[in-house]
Amino acid sequence: MKAHSEKTGLFQKIKDLRKNGLVALLLLLTLLLVINFVLQGILMLVLKTSTPLHTPISGSMEPTLNVGDLLIIQGGVTGESLYAHAGDGDIIIYHDPRDYDGIPIVHRAVDKYQVNGTWYIVTKGDANSFVDDWSWYGFPRGGTYNVGGCPESYVIGKVIFSLPYLGGILSKFDEPMVNLGIFVLSLRHFLIIILLMLLAYLELAGSKEEIKETSRPEKPEKCVETTD
């Protein structure tokens, strides 16, 4: 009887360890997903931009930046403060003149000029043969290259750091999956919901098991008669 009881107790401990380990893992994953939201909010405040993180989707800046790199963006820059020079100018991120609300462009500032008090930034991808010319979209020509640069109001910020290929992984979590009008649910949202549901289920199952154990009547011990 004693050996059986010890064996049952050992199995119960293993079961509890598995459950506690799973709960801890789910809590950790949920925490990491939530922390990423909080971190992005903090970065927005510190870096002074609504787009503190960005991932290139084309190879126009290779080999300096690659598709899937995670870029850290510093906002609050002005045309006057930007360093624009071929080869080593600031790498900036700016709204695409062809589609302002679309995916922004990440190119190097190679020149800049002023027209009527407004700075215009001439850009070029490191892998491209020619500079970008936005004069076709109503921006005045100027500078060394005599092309239309993007106005400083289009500039979101400049790249201050890059993490190779990490952006490609993280961006998958934020790809829209369901559009509910006001809210857009991404893979990250679904993962958090699923993890929270699993945690709730495990806690509920554990509570039921405890109630079941406490309500189970104890078996009376068998009396063994002894003869003199």
mmCIF file of the C-alpha atoms, coordinates in Angstrom:
data_MODEL
# 
_entry.id   MODEL 
# 
loop_
_atom_site.group_PDB 
_atom_site.id 
_atom_site.type_symbol 
_atom_site.label_atom_id 
_atom_site.label_alt_id 
_atom_site.label_comp_id 
_atom_site.label_asym_id 
_atom_site.label_entity_id 
_atom_site.label_seq_id 
_atom_site.pdbx_PDB_ins_code 
_atom_site.Cartn_x 
_atom_site.Cartn_y 
_atom_site.Cartn_z 
_atom_site.occupancy 
_atom_site.B_iso_or_equiv 
_atom_site.pdbx_formal_charge 
_atom_site.auth_seq_id 
_atom_site.auth_comp_id 
_atom_site.auth_asym_id 
_atom_site.auth_atom_id 
_atom_site.pdbx_PDB_model_num 
ATOM 1   C CA . MET A 1 1   ? 0.000   0.000   0.000   1.00 0.00 ? 1   MET A CA 1 
ATOM 2   C CA . LYS A 1 2   ? 2.801   2.384   0.932   1.00 0.00 ? 2   LYS A CA 1 
ATOM 3   C CA . ALA A 1 3   ? 4.684   1.701   -2.309  1.00 0.00 ? 3   ALA A CA 1 
ATOM 4   C CA . HIS A 1 4   ? 1.506   2.265   -4.350  1.00 0.00 ? 4   HIS A CA 1 
ATOM 5   C CA . SER A 1 5   ? 0.853   5.542   -2.531  1.00 0.00 ? 5   SER A CA 1 
ATOM 6   C CA . GLU A 1 6   ? 4.415   6.767   -3.175  1.00 0.00 ? 6   GLU A CA 1 
ATOM 7   C CA . LYS A 1 7   ? 4.123   5.808   -6.851  1.00 0.00 ? 7   LYS A CA 1 
ATOM 8   C CA . THR A 1 8   ? 0.817   7.687   -7.176  1.00 0.00 ? 8   THR A CA 1 
ATOM 9   C CA . GLY A 1 9   ? 2.344   10.718  -5.463  1.00 0.00 ? 9   GLY A CA 1 
ATOM 10  C CA . LEU A 1 10  ? 5.308   10.673  -7.856  1.00 0.00 ? 10  LEU A CA 1 
ATOM 11  C CA . PHE A 1 11  ? 3.020   10.556  -10.900 1.00 0.00 ? 11  PHE A CA 1 
ATOM 12  C CA . GLN A 1 12  ? 1.009   13.454  -9.483  1.00 0.00 ? 12  GLN A CA 1 
ATOM 13  C CA . LYS A 1 13  ? 4.176   15.523  -8.988  1.00 0.00 ? 13  LYS A CA 1 
ATOM 14  C CA . ILE A 1 14  ? 5.266   14.862  -12.575 1.00 0.00 ? 14  ILE A CA 1 
ATOM 15  C CA . LYS A 1 15  ? 1.789   15.821  -13.786 1.00 0.00 ? 15  LYS A CA 1 
ATOM 16  C CA . ASP A 1 16  ? 1.899   19.039  -11.744 1.00 0.00 ? 16  ASP A CA 1 
ATOM 17  C CA . LEU A 1 17  ? 5.361   19.886  -13.075 1.00 0.00 ? 17  LEU A CA 1 
ATOM 18  C CA . ARG A 1 18  ? 4.194   19.410  -16.657 1.00 0.00 ? 18  ARG A CA 1 
ATOM 19  C CA . LYS A 1 19  ? 1.148   21.579  -16.075 1.00 0.00 ? 19  LYS A CA 1 
ATOM 20  C CA . ASN A 1 20  ? 3.103   24.305  -14.263 1.00 0.00 ? 20  ASN A CA 1 
ATOM 21  C CA . GLY A 1 21  ? 5.795   24.244  -16.945 1.00 0.00 ? 21  GLY A CA 1 
ATOM 22  C CA . LEU A 1 22  ? 3.212   24.624  -19.707 1.00 0.00 ? 22  LEU A CA 1 
ATOM 23  C CA . VAL A 1 23  ? 1.493   27.464  -17.870 1.00 0.00 ? 23  VAL A CA 1 
ATOM 24  C CA . ALA A 1 24  ? 4.849   29.214  -17.383 1.00 0.00 ? 24  ALA A CA 1 
ATOM 25  C CA . LEU A 1 25  ? 5.687   28.808  -21.079 1.00 0.00 ? 25  LEU A CA 1 
ATOM 26  C CA . LEU A 1 26  ? 2.304   30.168  -22.182 1.00 0.00 ? 26  LEU A CA 1 
ATOM 27  C CA . LEU A 1 27  ? 2.646   33.100  -19.786 1.00 0.00 ? 27  LEU A CA 1 
ATOM 28  C CA . LEU A 1 28  ? 6.127   33.840  -21.136 1.00 0.00 ? 28  LEU A CA 1 
ATOM 29  C CA . LEU A 1 29  ? 4.950   33.778  -24.764 1.00 0.00 ? 29  LEU A CA 1 
ATOM 30  C CA . THR A 1 30  ? 1.986   36.026  -23.955 1.00 0.00 ? 30  THR A CA 1 
ATOM 31  C CA . LEU A 1 31  ? 4.260   38.404  -22.062 1.00 0.00 ? 31  LEU A CA 1 
ATOM 32  C CA . LEU A 1 32  ? 6.720   38.601  -24.961 1.00 0.00 ? 32  LEU A CA 1 
ATOM 33  C CA . LEU A 1 33  ? 3.937   39.438  -27.422 1.00 0.00 ? 33  LEU A CA 1 
ATOM 34  C CA . VAL A 1 34  ? 2.493   42.115  -25.130 1.00 0.00 ? 34  VAL A CA 1 
ATOM 35  C CA . ILE A 1 35  ? 5.943   43.566  -24.352 1.00 0.00 ? 35  ILE A CA 1 
ATOM 36  C CA . ASN A 1 36  ? 6.506   44.022  -28.088 1.00 0.00 ? 36  ASN A CA 1 
ATOM 37  C CA . PHE A 1 37  ? 3.403   46.250  -28.229 1.00 0.00 ? 37  PHE A CA 1 
ATOM 38  C CA . VAL A 1 38  ? 4.580   48.268  -25.214 1.00 0.00 ? 38  VAL A CA 1 
ATOM 39  C CA . LEU A 1 39  ? 8.132   48.525  -26.568 1.00 0.00 ? 39  LEU A CA 1 
ATOM 40  C CA . GLN A 1 40  ? 6.889   49.867  -29.884 1.00 0.00 ? 40  GLN A CA 1 
ATOM 41  C CA . GLY A 1 41  ? 4.847   52.505  -28.044 1.00 0.00 ? 41  GLY A CA 1 
ATOM 42  C CA . ILE A 1 42  ? 7.900   53.542  -26.015 1.00 0.00 ? 42  ILE A CA 1 
ATOM 43  C CA . LEU A 1 43  ? 10.018  53.714  -29.181 1.00 0.00 ? 43  LEU A CA 1 
ATOM 44  C CA . MET A 1 44  ? 7.431   56.017  -30.785 1.00 0.00 ? 44  MET A CA 1 
ATOM 45  C CA . LEU A 1 45  ? 7.845   58.473  -27.911 1.00 0.00 ? 45  LEU A CA 1 
ATOM 46  C CA . VAL A 1 46  ? 11.631  58.219  -27.621 1.00 0.00 ? 46  VAL A CA 1 
ATOM 47  C CA . LEU A 1 47  ? 12.376  58.298  -31.359 1.00 0.00 ? 47  LEU A CA 1 
ATOM 48  C CA . LYS A 1 48  ? 9.675   60.901  -32.109 1.00 0.00 ? 48  LYS A CA 1 
ATOM 49  C CA . THR A 1 49  ? 8.020   59.024  -34.948 1.00 0.00 ? 49  THR A CA 1 
ATOM 50  C CA . SER A 1 50  ? 4.928   56.902  -35.534 1.00 0.00 ? 50  SER A CA 1 
ATOM 51  C CA . THR A 1 51  ? 7.143   54.502  -37.496 1.00 0.00 ? 51  THR A CA 1 
ATOM 52  C CA . PRO A 1 52  ? 10.059  53.637  -35.185 1.00 0.00 ? 52  PRO A CA 1 
ATOM 53  C CA . LEU A 1 53  ? 10.565  50.244  -36.838 1.00 0.00 ? 53  LEU A CA 1 
ATOM 54  C CA . HIS A 1 54  ? 10.557  49.397  -40.528 1.00 0.00 ? 54  HIS A CA 1 
ATOM 55  C CA . THR A 1 55  ? 11.538  46.504  -42.782 1.00 0.00 ? 55  THR A CA 1 
ATOM 56  C CA . PRO A 1 56  ? 12.744  46.962  -46.396 1.00 0.00 ? 56  PRO A CA 1 
ATOM 57  C CA . ILE A 1 57  ? 10.731  44.958  -48.928 1.00 0.00 ? 57  ILE A CA 1 
ATOM 58  C CA . SER A 1 58  ? 13.034  45.468  -51.924 1.00 0.00 ? 58  SER A CA 1 
ATOM 59  C CA . GLY A 1 59  ? 16.746  45.139  -52.621 1.00 0.00 ? 59  GLY A CA 1 
ATOM 60  C CA . SER A 1 60  ? 17.245  48.757  -53.718 1.00 0.00 ? 60  SER A CA 1 
ATOM 61  C CA . MET A 1 61  ? 19.537  49.470  -50.741 1.00 0.00 ? 61  MET A CA 1 
ATOM 62  C CA . GLU A 1 62  ? 21.659  46.317  -50.965 1.00 0.00 ? 62  GLU A CA 1 
ATOM 63  C CA . PRO A 1 63  ? 24.291  45.556  -49.839 1.00 0.00 ? 63  PRO A CA 1 
ATOM 64  C CA . THR A 1 64  ? 23.942  48.233  -47.131 1.00 0.00 ? 64  THR A CA 1 
ATOM 65  C CA . LEU A 1 65  ? 20.445  47.086  -46.161 1.00 0.00 ? 65  LEU A CA 1 
ATOM 66  C CA . ASN A 1 66  ? 18.827  43.790  -47.092 1.00 0.00 ? 66  ASN A CA 1 
ATOM 67  C CA . VAL A 1 67  ? 15.238  42.668  -47.487 1.00 0.00 ? 67  VAL A CA 1 
ATOM 68  C CA . GLY A 1 68  ? 13.977  41.612  -44.062 1.00 0.00 ? 68  GLY A CA 1 
ATOM 69  C CA . ASP A 1 69  ? 16.346  43.750  -41.978 1.00 0.00 ? 69  ASP A CA 1 
ATOM 70  C CA . LEU A 1 70  ? 14.804  45.510  -38.986 1.00 0.00 ? 70  LEU A CA 1 
ATOM 71  C CA . LEU A 1 71  ? 15.479  49.252  -39.212 1.00 0.00 ? 71  LEU A CA 1 
ATOM 72  C CA . ILE A 1 72  ? 15.396  51.607  -36.224 1.00 0.00 ? 72  ILE A CA 1 
ATOM 73  C CA . ILE A 1 73  ? 14.079  55.007  -37.330 1.00 0.00 ? 73  ILE A CA 1 
ATOM 74  C CA . GLN A 1 74  ? 14.827  58.363  -35.708 1.00 0.00 ? 74  GLN A CA 1 
ATOM 75  C CA . GLY A 1 75  ? 12.063  60.883  -36.331 1.00 0.00 ? 75  GLY A CA 1 
ATOM 76  C CA . GLY A 1 76  ? 11.963  64.634  -35.868 1.00 0.00 ? 76  GLY A CA 1 
ATOM 77  C CA . VAL A 1 77  ? 14.565  65.289  -38.570 1.00 0.00 ? 77  VAL A CA 1 
ATOM 78  C CA . THR A 1 78  ? 14.526  68.335  -40.839 1.00 0.00 ? 78  THR A CA 1 
ATOM 79  C CA . GLY A 1 79  ? 15.842  68.946  -44.317 1.00 0.00 ? 79  GLY A CA 1 
ATOM 80  C CA . GLU A 1 80  ? 18.482  71.257  -42.897 1.00 0.00 ? 80  GLU A CA 1 
ATOM 81  C CA . SER A 1 81  ? 19.741  68.684  -40.363 1.00 0.00 ? 81  SER A CA 1 
ATOM 82  C CA . LEU A 1 82  ? 19.965  65.794  -42.835 1.00 0.00 ? 82  LEU A CA 1 
ATOM 83  C CA . TYR A 1 83  ? 23.372  64.933  -44.251 1.00 0.00 ? 83  TYR A CA 1 
ATOM 84  C CA . ALA A 1 84  ? 22.969  64.459  -48.003 1.00 0.00 ? 84  ALA A CA 1 
ATOM 85  C CA . HIS A 1 85  ? 25.958  63.124  -49.910 1.00 0.00 ? 85  HIS A CA 1 
ATOM 86  C CA . ALA A 1 86  ? 26.520  60.363  -52.479 1.00 0.00 ? 86  ALA A CA 1 
ATOM 87  C CA . GLY A 1 87  ? 27.854  57.194  -50.873 1.00 0.00 ? 87  GLY A CA 1 
ATOM 88  C CA . ASP A 1 88  ? 27.655  58.149  -47.212 1.00 0.00 ? 88  ASP A CA 1 
ATOM 89  C CA . GLY A 1 89  ? 24.601  60.391  -46.824 1.00 0.00 ? 89  GLY A CA 1 
ATOM 90  C CA . ASP A 1 90  ? 21.879  59.676  -44.268 1.00 0.00 ? 90  ASP A CA 1 
ATOM 91  C CA . ILE A 1 91  ? 19.567  56.798  -45.149 1.00 0.00 ? 91  ILE A CA 1 
ATOM 92  C CA . ILE A 1 92  ? 16.042  58.153  -44.848 1.00 0.00 ? 92  ILE A CA 1 
ATOM 93  C CA . ILE A 1 93  ? 12.544  56.718  -44.922 1.00 0.00 ? 93  ILE A CA 1 
ATOM 94  C CA . TYR A 1 94  ? 9.902   58.840  -46.623 1.00 0.00 ? 94  TYR A CA 1 
ATOM 95  C CA . HIS A 1 95  ? 6.371   58.661  -47.993 1.00 0.00 ? 95  HIS A CA 1 
ATOM 96  C CA . ASP A 1 96  ? 6.184   57.445  -51.579 1.00 0.00 ? 96  ASP A CA 1 
ATOM 97  C CA . PRO A 1 97  ? 5.116   60.422  -53.771 1.00 0.00 ? 97  PRO A CA 1 
ATOM 98  C CA . ARG A 1 98  ? 3.207   57.928  -55.955 1.00 0.00 ? 98  ARG A CA 1 
ATOM 99  C CA . ASP A 1 99  ? 1.174   56.681  -52.974 1.00 0.00 ? 99  ASP A CA 1 
ATOM 100 C CA . TYR A 1 100 ? 1.515   58.744  -49.814 1.00 0.00 ? 100 TYR A CA 1 
ATOM 101 C CA . ASP A 1 101 ? -0.325  56.228  -47.623 1.00 0.00 ? 101 ASP A CA 1 
ATOM 102 C CA . GLY A 1 102 ? 1.411   53.213  -49.143 1.00 0.00 ? 102 GLY A CA 1 
ATOM 103 C CA . ILE A 1 103 ? 4.637   51.507  -48.115 1.00 0.00 ? 103 ILE A CA 1 
ATOM 104 C CA . PRO A 1 104 ? 7.333   54.154  -47.518 1.00 0.00 ? 104 PRO A CA 1 
ATOM 105 C CA . ILE A 1 105 ? 10.638  54.248  -49.395 1.00 0.00 ? 105 ILE A CA 1 
ATOM 106 C CA . VAL A 1 106 ? 14.045  53.697  -47.776 1.00 0.00 ? 106 VAL A CA 1 
ATOM 107 C CA . HIS A 1 107 ? 16.818  55.362  -49.829 1.00 0.00 ? 107 HIS A CA 1 
ATOM 108 C CA . ARG A 1 108 ? 19.994  57.361  -49.233 1.00 0.00 ? 108 ARG A CA 1 
ATOM 109 C CA . ALA A 1 109 ? 19.980  61.161  -49.247 1.00 0.00 ? 109 ALA A CA 1 
ATOM 110 C CA . VAL A 1 110 ? 22.527  62.164  -51.903 1.00 0.00 ? 110 VAL A CA 1 
ATOM 111 C CA . ASP A 1 111 ? 21.692  65.857  -52.300 1.00 0.00 ? 111 ASP A CA 1 
ATOM 112 C CA . LYS A 1 112 ? 19.301  68.536  -51.061 1.00 0.00 ? 112 LYS A CA 1 
ATOM 113 C CA . TYR A 1 113 ? 18.189  71.984  -52.130 1.00 0.00 ? 113 TYR A CA 1 
ATOM 114 C CA . GLN A 1 114 ? 15.753  74.711  -51.127 1.00 0.00 ? 114 GLN A CA 1 
ATOM 115 C CA . VAL A 1 115 ? 12.892  76.199  -53.110 1.00 0.00 ? 115 VAL A CA 1 
ATOM 116 C CA . ASN A 1 116 ? 10.852  79.023  -51.542 1.00 0.00 ? 116 ASN A CA 1 
ATOM 117 C CA . GLY A 1 117 ? 12.083  78.076  -48.070 1.00 0.00 ? 117 GLY A CA 1 
ATOM 118 C CA . THR A 1 118 ? 11.229  74.377  -48.401 1.00 0.00 ? 118 THR A CA 1 
ATOM 119 C CA . TRP A 1 119 ? 13.919  71.719  -48.366 1.00 0.00 ? 119 TRP A CA 1 
ATOM 120 C CA . TYR A 1 120 ? 13.800  68.968  -50.993 1.00 0.00 ? 120 TYR A CA 1 
ATOM 121 C CA . ILE A 1 121 ? 15.817  65.791  -50.544 1.00 0.00 ? 121 ILE A CA 1 
ATOM 122 C CA . VAL A 1 122 ? 17.286  63.971  -53.556 1.00 0.00 ? 122 VAL A CA 1 
ATOM 123 C CA . THR A 1 123 ? 17.496  60.234  -52.885 1.00 0.00 ? 123 THR A CA 1 
ATOM 124 C CA . LYS A 1 124 ? 18.977  57.132  -54.466 1.00 0.00 ? 124 LYS A CA 1 
ATOM 125 C CA . GLY A 1 125 ? 19.006  53.436  -53.673 1.00 0.00 ? 125 GLY A CA 1 
ATOM 126 C CA . ASP A 1 126 ? 22.556  52.123  -53.231 1.00 0.00 ? 126 ASP A CA 1 
ATOM 127 C CA . ALA A 1 127 ? 21.787  49.322  -55.690 1.00 0.00 ? 127 ALA A CA 1 
ATOM 128 C CA . ASN A 1 128 ? 20.139  51.650  -58.228 1.00 0.00 ? 128 ASN A CA 1 
ATOM 129 C CA . SER A 1 129 ? 21.916  53.260  -61.175 1.00 0.00 ? 129 SER A CA 1 
ATOM 130 C CA . PHE A 1 130 ? 20.053  56.572  -61.092 1.00 0.00 ? 130 PHE A CA 1 
ATOM 131 C CA . VAL A 1 131 ? 18.766  59.011  -58.504 1.00 0.00 ? 131 VAL A CA 1 
ATOM 132 C CA . ASP A 1 132 ? 15.024  59.257  -57.837 1.00 0.00 ? 132 ASP A CA 1 
ATOM 133 C CA . ASP A 1 133 ? 13.252  61.964  -59.812 1.00 0.00 ? 133 ASP A CA 1 
ATOM 134 C CA . TRP A 1 134 ? 9.901   63.066  -58.353 1.00 0.00 ? 134 TRP A CA 1 
ATOM 135 C CA . SER A 1 135 ? 9.468   66.087  -60.634 1.00 0.00 ? 135 SER A CA 1 
ATOM 136 C CA . TRP A 1 136 ? 6.778   64.082  -62.446 1.00 0.00 ? 136 TRP A CA 1 
ATOM 137 C CA . TYR A 1 137 ? 4.659   64.408  -59.299 1.00 0.00 ? 137 TYR A CA 1 
ATOM 138 C CA . GLY A 1 138 ? 4.783   68.191  -59.113 1.00 0.00 ? 138 GLY A CA 1 
ATOM 139 C CA . PHE A 1 139 ? 7.962   68.714  -57.081 1.00 0.00 ? 139 PHE A CA 1 
ATOM 140 C CA . PRO A 1 140 ? 10.399  71.357  -58.403 1.00 0.00 ? 140 PRO A CA 1 
ATOM 141 C CA . ARG A 1 141 ? 13.767  70.388  -59.836 1.00 0.00 ? 141 ARG A CA 1 
ATOM 142 C CA . GLY A 1 142 ? 16.994  71.562  -58.264 1.00 0.00 ? 142 GLY A CA 1 
ATOM 143 C CA . GLY A 1 143 ? 20.342  70.658  -56.771 1.00 0.00 ? 143 GLY A CA 1 
ATOM 144 C CA . THR A 1 144 ? 23.382  69.073  -58.389 1.00 0.00 ? 144 THR A CA 1 
ATOM 145 C CA . TYR A 1 145 ? 21.350  66.423  -60.223 1.00 0.00 ? 145 TYR A CA 1 
ATOM 146 C CA . ASN A 1 146 ? 18.600  68.823  -61.392 1.00 0.00 ? 146 ASN A CA 1 
ATOM 147 C CA . VAL A 1 147 ? 15.834  66.389  -60.442 1.00 0.00 ? 147 VAL A CA 1 
ATOM 148 C CA . GLY A 1 148 ? 12.761  66.633  -58.264 1.00 0.00 ? 148 GLY A CA 1 
ATOM 149 C CA . GLY A 1 149 ? 13.499  65.685  -54.662 1.00 0.00 ? 149 GLY A CA 1 
ATOM 150 C CA . CYS A 1 150 ? 10.943  64.733  -52.025 1.00 0.00 ? 150 CYS A CA 1 
ATOM 151 C CA . PRO A 1 151 ? 9.873   67.593  -49.719 1.00 0.00 ? 151 PRO A CA 1 
ATOM 152 C CA . GLU A 1 152 ? 11.028  67.420  -46.103 1.00 0.00 ? 152 GLU A CA 1 
ATOM 153 C CA . SER A 1 153 ? 7.376   67.089  -45.010 1.00 0.00 ? 153 SER A CA 1 
ATOM 154 C CA . TYR A 1 154 ? 7.397   63.629  -46.629 1.00 0.00 ? 154 TYR A CA 1 
ATOM 155 C CA . VAL A 1 155 ? 10.391  62.492  -44.571 1.00 0.00 ? 155 VAL A CA 1 
ATOM 156 C CA . ILE A 1 156 ? 9.422   60.124  -41.736 1.00 0.00 ? 156 ILE A CA 1 
ATOM 157 C CA . GLY A 1 157 ? 12.918  59.849  -40.289 1.00 0.00 ? 157 GLY A CA 1 
ATOM 158 C CA . LYS A 1 158 ? 16.408  58.504  -40.804 1.00 0.00 ? 158 LYS A CA 1 
ATOM 159 C CA . VAL A 1 159 ? 17.834  55.046  -40.173 1.00 0.00 ? 159 VAL A CA 1 
ATOM 160 C CA . ILE A 1 160 ? 20.069  55.006  -37.088 1.00 0.00 ? 160 ILE A CA 1 
ATOM 161 C CA . PHE A 1 161 ? 20.487  51.242  -36.677 1.00 0.00 ? 161 PHE A CA 1 
ATOM 162 C CA . SER A 1 162 ? 19.654  47.975  -38.431 1.00 0.00 ? 162 SER A CA 1 
ATOM 163 C CA . LEU A 1 163 ? 19.292  44.378  -37.251 1.00 0.00 ? 163 LEU A CA 1 
ATOM 164 C CA . PRO A 1 164 ? 19.876  41.828  -40.044 1.00 0.00 ? 164 PRO A CA 1 
ATOM 165 C CA . TYR A 1 165 ? 16.802  39.822  -41.110 1.00 0.00 ? 165 TYR A CA 1 
ATOM 166 C CA . LEU A 1 166 ? 14.956  40.252  -37.782 1.00 0.00 ? 166 LEU A CA 1 
ATOM 167 C CA . GLY A 1 167 ? 12.333  42.486  -39.371 1.00 0.00 ? 167 GLY A CA 1 
ATOM 168 C CA . GLY A 1 168 ? 11.241  39.758  -41.777 1.00 0.00 ? 168 GLY A CA 1 
ATOM 169 C CA . ILE A 1 169 ? 10.384  37.505  -38.841 1.00 0.00 ? 169 ILE A CA 1 
ATOM 170 C CA . LEU A 1 170 ? 8.625   40.142  -36.733 1.00 0.00 ? 170 LEU A CA 1 
ATOM 171 C CA . SER A 1 171 ? 6.655   41.563  -39.668 1.00 0.00 ? 171 SER A CA 1 
ATOM 172 C CA . LYS A 1 172 ? 4.834   38.245  -40.075 1.00 0.00 ? 172 LYS A CA 1 
ATOM 173 C CA . PHE A 1 173 ? 3.218   38.767  -36.669 1.00 0.00 ? 173 PHE A CA 1 
ATOM 174 C CA . ASP A 1 174 ? 1.761   42.133  -37.715 1.00 0.00 ? 174 ASP A CA 1 
ATOM 175 C CA . GLU A 1 175 ? 0.378   41.172  -41.118 1.00 0.00 ? 175 GLU A CA 1 
ATOM 176 C CA . PRO A 1 176 ? -3.398  41.923  -41.146 1.00 0.00 ? 176 PRO A CA 1 
ATOM 177 C CA . MET A 1 177 ? -5.507  38.756  -41.075 1.00 0.00 ? 177 MET A CA 1 
ATOM 178 C CA . VAL A 1 178 ? -9.032  40.001  -40.352 1.00 0.00 ? 178 VAL A CA 1 
ATOM 179 C CA . ASN A 1 179 ? -10.340 43.524  -41.006 1.00 0.00 ? 179 ASN A CA 1 
ATOM 180 C CA . LEU A 1 180 ? -13.237 44.458  -38.716 1.00 0.00 ? 180 LEU A CA 1 
ATOM 181 C CA . GLY A 1 181 ? -13.510 48.042  -39.911 1.00 0.00 ? 181 GLY A CA 1 
ATOM 182 C CA . ILE A 1 182 ? -12.311 49.926  -36.846 1.00 0.00 ? 182 ILE A CA 1 
ATOM 183 C CA . PHE A 1 183 ? -10.041 47.101  -35.702 1.00 0.00 ? 183 PHE A CA 1 
ATOM 184 C CA . VAL A 1 184 ? -7.570  45.089  -37.752 1.00 0.00 ? 184 VAL A CA 1 
ATOM 185 C CA . LEU A 1 185 ? -6.585  41.767  -36.217 1.00 0.00 ? 185 LEU A CA 1 
ATOM 186 C CA . SER A 1 186 ? -3.087  40.485  -36.946 1.00 0.00 ? 186 SER A CA 1 
ATOM 187 C CA . LEU A 1 187 ? -1.409  37.164  -36.244 1.00 0.00 ? 187 LEU A CA 1 
ATOM 188 C CA . ARG A 1 188 ? -0.031  38.669  -33.028 1.00 0.00 ? 188 ARG A CA 1 
ATOM 189 C CA . HIS A 1 189 ? -3.572  39.416  -31.774 1.00 0.00 ? 189 HIS A CA 1 
ATOM 190 C CA . PHE A 1 190 ? -4.732  35.892  -32.584 1.00 0.00 ? 190 PHE A CA 1 
ATOM 191 C CA . LEU A 1 191 ? -1.737  34.364  -30.789 1.00 0.00 ? 191 LEU A CA 1 
ATOM 192 C CA . ILE A 1 192 ? -2.386  36.432  -27.660 1.00 0.00 ? 192 ILE A CA 1 
ATOM 193 C CA . ILE A 1 193 ? -6.078  35.454  -27.680 1.00 0.00 ? 193 ILE A CA 1 
ATOM 194 C CA . ILE A 1 194 ? -5.264  31.753  -28.160 1.00 0.00 ? 194 ILE A CA 1 
ATOM 195 C CA . LEU A 1 195 ? -2.590  31.785  -25.431 1.00 0.00 ? 195 LEU A CA 1 
ATOM 196 C CA . LEU A 1 196 ? -4.938  33.507  -22.977 1.00 0.00 ? 196 LEU A CA 1 
ATOM 197 C CA . MET A 1 197 ? -7.675  30.963  -23.767 1.00 0.00 ? 197 MET A CA 1 
ATOM 198 C CA . LEU A 1 198 ? -5.225  28.098  -23.160 1.00 0.00 ? 198 LEU A CA 1 
ATOM 199 C CA . LEU A 1 199 ? -4.176  29.626  -19.849 1.00 0.00 ? 199 LEU A CA 1 
ATOM 200 C CA . ALA A 1 200 ? -7.807  30.041  -18.800 1.00 0.00 ? 200 ALA A CA 1 
ATOM 201 C CA . TYR A 1 201 ? -8.555  26.436  -19.799 1.00 0.00 ? 201 TYR A CA 1 
ATOM 202 C CA . LEU A 1 202 ? -5.589  25.068  -17.838 1.00 0.00 ? 202 LEU A CA 1 
ATOM 203 C CA . GLU A 1 203 ? -6.547  27.041  -14.752 1.00 0.00 ? 203 GLU A CA 1 
ATOM 204 C CA . LEU A 1 204 ? -10.179 25.908  -15.024 1.00 0.00 ? 204 LEU A CA 1 
ATOM 205 C CA . ALA A 1 205 ? -9.147  22.290  -15.549 1.00 0.00 ? 205 ALA A CA 1 
ATOM 206 C CA . GLY A 1 206 ? -6.801  22.521  -12.559 1.00 0.00 ? 206 GLY A CA 1 
ATOM 207 C CA . SER A 1 207 ? -9.546  23.959  -10.348 1.00 0.00 ? 207 SER A CA 1 
ATOM 208 C CA . LYS A 1 208 ? -11.948 21.179  -11.330 1.00 0.00 ? 208 LYS A CA 1 
ATOM 209 C CA . GLU A 1 209 ? -9.285  18.563  -10.573 1.00 0.00 ? 209 GLU A CA 1 
ATOM 210 C CA . GLU A 1 210 ? -8.667  20.062  -7.132  1.00 0.00 ? 210 GLU A CA 1 
ATOM 211 C CA . ILE A 1 211 ? -12.398 20.098  -6.349  1.00 0.00 ? 211 ILE A CA 1 
ATOM 212 C CA . LYS A 1 212 ? -12.677 16.515  -7.504  1.00 0.00 ? 212 LYS A CA 1 
ATOM 213 C CA . GLU A 1 213 ? -9.749  15.443  -5.319  1.00 0.00 ? 213 GLU A CA 1 
ATOM 214 C CA . THR A 1 214 ? -11.041 17.212  -2.203  1.00 0.00 ? 214 THR A CA 1 
ATOM 215 C CA . SER A 1 215 ? -14.598 15.907  -2.621  1.00 0.00 ? 215 SER A CA 1 
ATOM 216 C CA . ARG A 1 216 ? -13.506 12.301  -3.135  1.00 0.00 ? 216 ARG A CA 1 
ATOM 217 C CA . PRO A 1 217 ? -14.277 10.263  0.031   1.00 0.00 ? 217 PRO A CA 1 
ATOM 218 C CA . GLU A 1 218 ? -11.304 8.646   1.663   1.00 0.00 ? 218 GLU A CA 1 
ATOM 219 C CA . LYS A 1 219 ? -11.258 4.881   1.627   1.00 0.00 ? 219 LYS A CA 1 
ATOM 220 C CA . PRO A 1 220 ? -11.459 3.397   5.133   1.00 0.00 ? 220 PRO A CA 1 
ATOM 221 C CA . GLU A 1 221 ? -8.409  1.491   6.177   1.00 0.00 ? 221 GLU A CA 1 
ATOM 222 C CA . LYS A 1 222 ? -8.849  -2.233  6.372   1.00 0.00 ? 222 LYS A CA 1 
ATOM 223 C CA . CYS A 1 223 ? -8.636  -3.656  9.867   1.00 0.00 ? 223 CYS A CA 1 
ATOM 224 C CA . VAL A 1 224 ? -6.530  -6.726  10.153  1.00 0.00 ? 224 VAL A CA 1 
ATOM 225 C CA . GLU A 1 225 ? -7.521  -9.034  12.968  1.00 0.00 ? 225 GLU A CA 1 
ATOM 226 C CA . THR A 1 226 ? -4.719  -10.575 14.921  1.00 0.00 ? 226 THR A CA 1 
ATOM 227 C CA . THR A 1 227 ? -4.922  -13.777 16.867  1.00 0.00 ? 227 THR A CA 1 
ATOM 228 C CA . ASP A 1 228 ? -3.061  -14.412 20.017  1.00 0.00 ? 228 ASP A CA 1 
# 
